Amino acid sequence: MTVSKQHNVLGEPLQPCCSSPTTGYLRDGYCSRAPHDRGMHVLCAVVTAEFLAYTARQGNDLSTPVPEHGFPGLKPGDRWCLCVQRWIEALQAGCAPKVDLSATHVSALDWVDLETLRANAVE
């Protein structure tokens, strides 16, 4: 499915999450639902230092650059397509980053309700 036909959690056309650094499972800037993305990288978040430390403790270091994969490493304030399950874990741990609803794919609603997302949305 092309990005132009995908929708966000508000029922509108999916908006880009970030192009610097380029995010998304397909590295096209969108948190689109991709057929082979078992991690469900569909939630657009504005990462924080607290979240980056949390996810590193869980075994997914997003701060350290990996040049061989074109990954610059994230810093607080960067927008990034997160695995929806990791975001839920971070929410339960009290360190979930804010969510950009316009850039979060509708399939995130299979895992978390819209009210929870709204309560954690960027303003």
ZICOR-V668476 format. One record per helix or strand of 3 or more residues. SS is the DSSP state (helix for helix, strand for strand). FROM is the first residue (numbers start at 1). LEN is the number of residues. If there is no record, write none. Layout:
[[SS & FROM & LEN] [SS & FROM & LEN]]
This chain:
[[helix & 3 & 3] [strand & 41 & 6] [helix & 49 & 9] [helix & 67 & 3] [strand & 79 & 5] [helix & 84 & 9] [helix & 101 & 3] [helix & 106 & 5] [helix & 114 & 6]]
